[in-house]
Every structure is written in C-alpha cells, then in structure tokens.
C-alpha cells in the first residue's frame, strides 16, 4: 500500500469521491450529494490517495477550519480495501500532514450509518464534541488534539 499526495480533482481522486458519495447514498436513504458540505479543490491543502497493487482504493483530505484546526474531509476506502489497516494509515498520514502544517487539532464528522469509520475514529483517539457543522445525517462531531 502506498499513499500519494495528489490533486483532489485528479481522475483517481474524482473516481474515489464519486464512490464515496455512492456509498453514503446507500447508507443514508434520502441523502443527496447536494446536501453535503461543499468543498472546492483549492480548499484542500492536502489530499491523499491510497493505492493497493497500483489501484486507487482510498482517499481523504484536510480543510482549514481556523488557524489551529483542520477538518478531515471525504475520507473513504473501497469496500475491498477495508480491514487491512489502510484506513488507519490514511488517517495517521492526514494527521501528520496537519501537524506539519501547524494545526493543533483535527476534526471530522460521521454518522451512525458508517460504523466502520466511527470505530476507526474512536480507536484513533477522536472524541465527541459539540456540533460544528450542519448535517441532516451527521450524528458524530469529533475532534483529536495533535
């Protein structure tokens, strides 16, 4: 498995984000991609793509919330890549990039329909905080001090 810093609008990145949205739509009936918090590629100073056997299988990025806080955005793993430690490595790498950029903490959101993600985030030290975004399907606002 390798991690590559790429543009969030590269072909591999776009395909992974489309798979992310398709996955979310199956987990949350009635969810519409238009209801997702918008993010422009220029708002993501770090975007990572995970490759397994030279195939893109995961992605995620960082978005600045304020001078001390970054948000982990659109972290996703293809179903066949789950359970192999790739998600943990991707999350760890995003956190390291946040440290390198001078952030003191990272935040993220998820919902109950993503139990694998929720388990990963909790086991990585993320704790529940007060909501910092809107979201009809978001049930967990989480933060980790770096």
N, C-alpha and C positions, 0 to 999 in steps of 0.2 A: 504494500500500500504506500502510495506517495501522496503528498499534499502539494498543491501548486497554487501560487498567488496568481490570480487571473482577473480579467475584467468581468464584472457581473453581467455584461451583455455579450460575452463571447458565446459561440454556438453551444459549447458544452454547458456553460452556466445557464443559458436560456432554457435548454432542454431539461436540466435538473430542476429549475424553478417551475417549469410547466408541470413536471412530475410531482413536485411539492404541492402545487395548487390542486392537482387532480387527486392526490392522496388526501388532502384536507377536505375536499368536497365529499369524499366517501365517508369520512369520519364524522362530519357535521352536516347532516341533511339540511338543505336550505341555505347553506353558506354560499356566498357569491364572492369571487375574487375581487370584485369592485369594493367589497366591504373591508378588505384587508388594508392595513395602514400602508399608504403609498410610500415607495422609496425609489428615488432616482439613482441610477448607477453612480453618479457623481457624489452622492451622499454616503457611499460605502468606501471608506479609505482602504479597507482590507476586504478582499473577497477570496475565499479559498475553495478549491475543487479537490475532492479526494478521488484518486484513481486506484483501481484494483485491477491488476492484469491489463493495464493501459486503457481501461474503460472508466469513464466518469461515473462514480457511484454516490457521490455526496457533495454537499456544498454548505456554505454559510458565510456570513459577513458580519462586519461591525459597522454600526452607525453611531455617530456622535449624538449624545443627548445634551450634554453640557461639558464644561472643561474637565470635569472629573469622572464623567460617566459615559460609557459606551453601551449600546444595546446590541445583543447578538440577534441577527436577523436571518430569517429563512434558512435555518439550519435543517438539513434534510439528508436522509440516507435512503437509497433504494432498498426495497424490501430484502433483496438477496444479499445486501451488504450488512444487514443488521445482525447483531450478535457476535461480531468478530472484533470488537474493540475499535472499530473505525470511528464511530461517533465520539467516543471518549478522546481519541487522538485529535479529531477535528475540533472539539470543544476546547481541549487543552491548548491547541495551537492558536485558536482565536483569543483565548485569554492571554497567552504570551504576547501576541501582537498588541492587545490592549495595554498590557504593561509597558511594552516598548514605546507605545505612543503616549505614555504618561498618564493613562487613566488609573484612577484609584479603585474603581468598581465597574462591574458589568451587570447589566440587567437583561431580562428576557421575559417573554410571555408564552404561555401554552394553555391548553385546555384539557379537560378530562378525557377527551377522545384520543389523546396521544399518551397512553400510559407508559410506553417505552421511553419517550422523551422526558416525561415527568420523573420517571425513575432515574434516568441518567443525570438530570439536573440536580435532583436531591442528593444522589450519591456523590456528585462533584462538589457539594457544599453550598448549593444555592438555597436560599431561604425565602419564604413567602414575605412579601412586603405589601404595603397599600397600593392599590391600582395607580399606575402612572400613564395608562392609555385607556382609550375606549375600546370596546370589542364585545360584540354580542356573544361570541363563543369562547372568549378568554375567561378562564376561571383562576388562573395562577399567574401572578405577577411576582417575579423572583429576582433576587439580587445576590451577588457574591462580591465580597471585598477582595481586592487583589493585593 
